[in-house]
Amino acid sequence: MIEKNRSLPVFDILHLSFINIFAKIKPIFLISYGIALSIYIVVMLLPGPGDLVSEASLLIRISYLALLLSLLLIISTLFYRALSFDILSFRELFPKKAGTIIKMLLYLIGLMFLLFIATLAISLFFLLIAAIVNNVTEASILNETNLPPVVYFSMMVVILFIIMRLQPTFISIATERNFIEMKSSYYYTRDNFKELILIGLFSFVPAMLPIVIVYYALAGSSGLAVTNTFVTFLIFPLFLLPYLSVLSAGIEVDKFLVKGQASNKAGA
């Protein structure tokens, strides 16, 4: 019989995750501005798909997809390491083994495919409900006006839940410790359905608030057209904050469930 897993202390996990972000603010800014500068240079070199003939646009789309995967790979690996370790030198941000980068990329692609399947299933489920309700009532009670908020929120909850359950796998890859397979990650995070959803939501949603506030503040300001790129560069770390918050929460979940279970077994 499988022993019931420990219940996650939601408030403590959230508290520790935000403290960890503030404690690692220096490497976070270093990585953020390095990424922002790299994006600016690459975008300057790559023309937009709309500016090209149809024959060439496929290549540009592939280039942008490669750029997206590269950014996701760099952000995930570097920030996992920055939030997991006490970084004393710039070299410590980078994995020691080349295979780490390849494994992280493959698992990120797998995660994106899994999230795509999950969101597609949710979309089809709500479309089925809408079709049934509208057919029974003979009216468009559920339509494109009132359905999307429910769909998008459901998608966000499912995406955050899946990411939180798989965090131990990606943390083990980035930190180059003993590798934890996805099935093992699901094993370690079992029995915490509600807790993981709450941790995911309350790490992601509050981190979106500074972005919304800054966006409306800038939208209401005048004379920013000329300096728009510079302003975006300055506030770029804010755009990464929701993703950082989820990663940091995942690290605290990993400490409590994975390392906590390992230490308990060692002390048993």
N, C-alpha and C positions, 0 to 999 in steps of 0.2 A: 504494500500500500504506500502510495506517495505521500510523504509528510506535507502538511499544509504550509505554504510559504508565509514568511513574516509579512505583516501588513505595513505598508509604507506610511511614515508620518508625513503627510502632505505639507503641512505648514513648515516643518523643519527642513524638508527637502527644498522648498521654494526659498526659504530664508537663506540657507547655505548656498544655493545656486546663485542668487543675486550678490551675496557677499563675495563669492568667488570671482564674479565678473569684475567687481570694483577692485578686488585685490590684484587682479591681473590686467589692470587698465593699460599699463605701459606696453606689453607685448601685443595687446589687442589693437591699440592705436598704430603700432608699428606695422602689423600685418594689414590692417584696414587701409592705411594710406598707400602701402605698397601695392595692394590689389587695385585700389582706385587709380593709381598712376598707370598700372599695367593695362587696365581696361581702356583708359583714355588713349593710350598709344595704339592699342590694337584696333579700336573702333576708328581711329583716324586713318589707319592703313586699309581697313576693310570697307568698301563701299556698301551702301544699303542695298538690299535686294530689289527695291523698287527702282533703283537707278540703272539697273542692268537689263539687258535683253533676256528673254525667257530661257534661252539656251545656257546662259551663264549663271542665272539666278540659283539653280540647283547647287552649284559648287559653293556659292556664297552662303546658302542656307546650311550646307554641311559644315562650312567654316564656322558659322555662328553656333551651330550645335556642338562642334568641337570646343569652341571657346567656352560655352556654357558648362560642358562636362569638366573642362580644365579648371574653371573657376570653382565649381562645386568640389572638385578633388582637392584643390589647394586650400580652399576655405575650411573644408571638413578636417583635413589632416593637420594643418597648422593650428587651427583653433582648438581642436581636441588636445593637441600636445600643449598648447599654451595654457589651457584651463586645467590640465591634469598635472603638470609639472611646475616646479619653481624654476622658471627659465633664467639662467644666469648669463647665457651668451646666445647670440643670434643663431649659432649652429645647432643648438638644442631644439630649435623649432622644426628642424628637418629630420625625417626618419634616417636611421643609419643603414637600412637595407633597401636596395632598389626594388625588391619584390614587394615591399610594403605599399608602394605607390600603385603597382599593377593590381594587387589584391584589393586595395581600397577602391580603385576605379571599377573593377569588375563587380564588386558588391554594391557600389553606388548605382551602377546601371541596373543591377538586379532589383534594388530598392525602388528605383524610378518605374521599372516595369510593374512591380507589385502594386505601387501606388496608383499607377494608371489603370490596372485591372480593378482595383478597389473603387476608384472614383467612377469608372465606367459602370460598374455594377450598381452603385448608388443612383447614378443618373437614370439607368434603365428601370430601377425599382420605382423611383418617383414618377417616371413617365407612365409606368403601368398603373400606379395609383391614380394619377391624374386622368388617364383614359377611362378607368373604371368609374371614378366619381362623376366625371363629365357625362359619361354614357348613362349612368343611373339617373342623374338629375336632369339630363337633357339640357344642360347649360354649362358654360365654361367657367365653373366655380374656381377651378385650378387652372391657371394659365401662366404666361410668361411674366405677368406682373406680380403675382403673389407667391408663385412657387419657388423661384430662384433663391430667396433668402434662406428658406428651409433646406434646400439642396446644398447650397454653399456651406452653411453651418455644419450640416451632416458630414460633408466631405472634409471640412477642416478637422472635425472631431475624430473621424476615422483615420485621416492622415497622421495627425498628432499621436493617436494611440498606437498605430503601427510603428512609427518612428521611435516612440518611447520604448516599445517592447524590443526593438532591435538595437537599441543603443549599445548594450554590452558588446555586441559583435563588432561594431565600428570603432568603439573605444579600444578594444583589444588589438585591432589592426593598427590604429594610429599610434598607440603607445608601445607597440611591438612587444606586448607581453604574451602569455599563453593564449593562443587563438581560441575564441569562443564561437562555435558555429551558430547559425541562426536558430536551429532547433534547441540548442542549449540556452540561447538567449531567451527564447520563449519559455523554457523551463524555469530559468531564474526569475523571470518577471511574472510568473503565473500568480493567480489568486489576488491580483491587484488591478482588476479591470477599472473600477471606479476611481481608485487612487491615481492611476496612470493618466486617465482622462483629465482629472482635475489638475494634476501637475502639468500636463501638456498645455491645457488651456490657460492656466494662470501663470505660466512662464511666457507664453507667446503673446496673449492679448495685452497685458500691461506694457510689454515692450513695444507694442505698436503705437501706444499713445503719444510718446515723444515725436514719432514720425508724423502723425496726424497734426499735432500742435504746430510743429515747425512748418509743415506743408501749408496750412492755412495762414500762418503768420507771414510766410514768404509770398503766398498768393495775394495777400492783402497789402503787400508793400509795393512801392513803385521804384523804378530806377534800377531794377535787378536784372534787366534783360542782358546788359552788357557783361555783367559779372556772373551770369547764371551758372556757367561751367565751374567757376572758382567756388561759388557758394555750395554747389553740389559736392565738390571735392572736399570742402571743409566739413560738411555734415555727413559724409559718406559712412562713418562708423555707426551712425544712427540707423541706417538702412540694414545693417548687419545685426543690429541688436536683437530682433525677434529670433533669428536663427541662433545667435549666440546664447540666448536665454534657454532655448530648448536643449542645446548641446550641454550647457552647464548643468541644467536640471538632470539630464541623462547621466552625467558624470556622478552626481550625488546619488542617483538611483543605483548606479553601478556599484558605488562604494557600499551602500547599505545592503543590497541584495546579493551581488556577486562576491565581493570581497568579504562581506559580513558572513555569508554562508561558508566561504572557504576558511575563514578564521575560526568559525565555530566547529567545523569538522576537524581542523588541526588541533583545536584545544580539547576535543572530545576524548 
